[in-house]
Amino acid sequence: MDLVVVGTGDAFSATRFGSSAVLLAPRGQVLVDAPEGIMRALANAAQRSGRTIGPGTVHDILLTHLHGDHAGGLESFGFWRWLEHRRSGMPKPRLHTHAACASRLWERLAPAMDQGGAARLADYYDVHVLPEGGTADVAGLSVRHRLGIHRVPSCGFLVSDGTRTLGWSGDTAWDPAHVEWLSAADLVVHETSPAPEHTPVEHLNGLPEPLRRRMALVHMGDGFDPASTSIRVLAEGELVRV
């Protein structure tokens, strides 16, 4: 399984896009989170990686939570696909998320997207609620989720193609149980930002060295110093083999 890193920044970054990636799955491309500026973020990642990715190639989205640096791009992405559906018949994208996020998704999007009451969420996205404690098939990938510790409900993912497994932490405060759950993966992409709402890099630096070798970092502030850790720091547009 390969992934293209789309964004590596935190909510306040002026130099990076919000943390996100496109998974190159057996049955298509899967976007993990849709940060603000998603069209520019995808174009930037495509140019840097040399892979063809964009709003017309991504048909599935895994959404961790509703903060703007993770969900703010759903408006422009959804409108683009709605217009393309009307023009060419392109299907609606499938959006997969946990129950707490799904229950408030339209509440977040409706003020900008309800078209005066003429439109609803199903006009833009085919929403699938991920099963609690179970596994979902997303574009040929097996997906499990677990809630972390955050100011709003936010989940991480374990994503497997049957051979290799990716762990994606989502936004979370330091949570050893979450790290333990993610540690089943071949590659763990973990957020790092200051406490108390996020995971300081010092906590990750204290993990066993074999696990740190299988980790990579996203969700960094502009002042983050890569020299502060031995853990791999991902770059936007990077093509990563899990």
Buried (B, 14 or more C-beta within 10 A) or exposed (E): BBBBBBBBBBBEBEEBBBBBBBBBBEEBBBBBBBBBBBEEBBBBBBEBBEBEBBBEBBBBBBBBBBBEBBBBBBBBBBBBBBEBBEEEEBEBBBBBBBEBBBEEBBEBBBEEBBEEEEBEBEBBBBBBBBEEEEBBEBBBBBBBBBBBBBEEBBBBBBBBBEEBBBBBBBBBBBBEEBBEBBBEBBBBBBBBBEEEBBBBBEBBEEBEEEBBEBBBBBBBBEEBEEEEBEBBBBEBBBBBEB
